[in-house]
Amino acid sequence: MSGKKVRWGILSTANIGMAKVTPGIQKSAHSEVVAIASRDLGKAQAAADRLGIARAYGSYEELFADPEIDAIYNCLPNHLHVPMTVAAAKAGKHVLCEKPIALNAADAEALRECPADRIVLEAFMVRFHPQWERARAIIASGELGDIRSINAVFTYFNADPNNVRNKADIGGGGIMDIGCYPITAARYLFEAEPTRVVSLIERDANFGTDRLASVMADFGGGRQLNFTCSTQTVPHQRVQVFGSKGKLEIIIPFNAPADTPTAITVDTAAALDGSLARREILPAVDQYTAQAEAFALAVLGEKPLAWGIEDAIASMKVIDAIFASEKSGGWANV
């Protein structure tokens, strides 16, 4: 395997990038973070000092123009994902862009303007965690029988009016922020795309964002996804997969701790209280590091990624259908 490293530039000093993703990239064996940019040079310099990054820029354009940067991590607010990703790719950079990659599918389709030889990946880090890979392997083994239903819950409480997640005009709300994870989980585990969805959504009277949503998605062949997401209820997350012979559960599916082992349970209903379920322990993994390493190896030509722009567009089409169902009060085709 190549000893080369991908040189990264970080676009924005957003908290997710500073607290989780950038430190994860720095631990990747084939990655090196060399620069960070903000429209506020002081913020960029402070972040660079805190994380040990060599260069700080006071504009995004300076970062894109740096010839010593191979890849950009884009953690700007949602409405800037597409324009800045396209700009970075046209400047010759590969781009790892935070989810959701766009405001809607039409917005995401503009990513097709990116040069074909530049890698663009939506940053669903969970797909690189061994617990997700193990869950899909168990499903593929047939141990659970025919997979019929995936049930998921992802919730937290955030009523801060200044938080970008509570700003409807720039892509805030629960579906965009966390509802995209159950969608990704079902697409990953079913290895298929939904054909139609129906949703029940309740919106915050002040923010206008969706703060509680329940969604059913039809994957065809008798397969269903049912999920609830909320930005204003007690924090909780689970993914359960129901088959004709057994049930699988990923205990901490989305925010798996970087320094603690995780668990999957497989239950054949030998005891209805779950006491006889098999519990598999997965080693501690920083999923942000795993994502960065996979991205870097793809950039270096070592191993291609399974996902790219078209996958991201497909995900946004599901979200579009969820909001279309909210408006119509019935099923919406994806």
TAKABEL-V489084 format. One line per field, one symbol per residue. psi: psi as a letter, one per 30 degrees, with the letter a starting at -180 (. if undefined). Layout:
BEGIN
psi: ???
END
This chain:
BEGIN
psi: kkglkkkkkkjlgleeeeeeeeeeeffkfglkjflkklfjeeeeeeeeeeghkekkkgleeeeefjfgkekkjjhllefgeeeeeeeeefggklkjkllkflfleeeefffffkkfgkkkkkiifffgkfeeeeeeeeeffgefakkekkkkkjllkjgjffkffgjefgglleeeefffeeeeeeeeefhlklfllkljkkkkfefgljfkkkkkkjglggkkkklkkkghlkkkklkkkkafflkkkjeieehkkfgkllkkkkkggfkfggfgkkjkkklkkjfeeeeeeeeeeeefgejllflbeeeeeeefeeeeeeeeeeefgakkk.
END
